[in-house]
Amino acid sequence: MKSRSGKNPATTLADLGEDRFVADLTRGFAAGADVLVGAGDDCAVIGRPRDRRWQLLKTDAVVEGVHFVPEEDPRRVGWKALCRAISDIAAMGGVPAHALVTLAAAETTAFARVKALYAGLRQAARKYGVALVGGETSRSPGPLFLSIALTGWVERRHCVLRSGGRPGDSLYVTGRLGGALAGKHLDFRPRLEEARWLVSHFTVRAMMDLSDGLAADLPRLAAASRCGYSMDDNRLPVTPGCLPTQAMSDGEDYELLFAVAPRFCAALEAAWKRRFPRLLLTRIGALKHRSKAGNRNASRGYDHFAQR
């Protein structure tokens, strides 16, 4: 027997997978006239088409046992919680502004641990110019979690979506991929400065941050742009000590993946080396026309609801 939604009532989130279940949940969301971009991109975009600036909205959460282990330094966890949301603002070409923080924890949680979490939040806020303006606290019978609601802004002419790529566009990633669980996922620096420089100097057609691994996120960008893609596995910028499969599927790299017209590649690569000499920029492939065969990766990115 199927439900009114067409799904078997016994269907689980693991059966659907993250992308499909999120798409089903968000289909038909009510949207006002000022909602320029809703669910499906790194941030929601609010404003009127002719406004000089648009507002960006983002929420993100870190959950004990999923995004960090209980023994982890809480300052690093607080840093990660805010920086994850900042990374999504960066992926839109924007600037973060104000944050609300929701904390849920058991009543037996040591107050010193909570203070350290907020010390990490404040450190990230100072670094990236975010004002912490309030939030909520709640008792949790389960694991501790932090949820961030972040606002930002972006100039209309600099706003970059996942959906603007075109066949033939070159695909780039910043930094190196893989090995996040060795500690990088708690200490990463969102590519805010780099993204702002990119959108100010070049026409970036599509962009997103790599949170679930290139194997998951590249197909998402291509699909949003109604494109296929080709990738040169030999050009993957792999973190030393990691395998290419880890670079594709580990996730939590928080690097930028973006598409530009091929005529800009030589100028972009030369200017990048001058501006960011210590940060690698790698052309990994290109968008192409979609085909019936589609694209299949040997490795899979991170899926919160996939069975392990």
Buried (B, 14 or more C-beta within 10 A) or exposed (E): EEEEEEEEEEBEBBEBBBBEBBEEEEEEEEEEEEBBBBEBBBBBBBBEEEEEBBBBBBBBBBBBEEBBEEEBBBBBBBBBBBBBBBBBBBBBBBBBBBBBBBBBBEEEBEEEBBEBBBEBBBBBBEBBEBEBEEBEEEEBEEBBBBBBBBBBBBBBEBBBBBBBBBBBBBBBBBBBBBBBEEEBBBEBBBBBBBBBBBBEBBEBBBBBBBBBBBBBBBBBBBBBBEBBBEBEEEEBBBBEEBBBBBBBBBBBBBBBBBBBBEEBBEEBBEBBEEBBEEBEBBBBBBBBEBEEEEBEBEBBBBBEBEEE
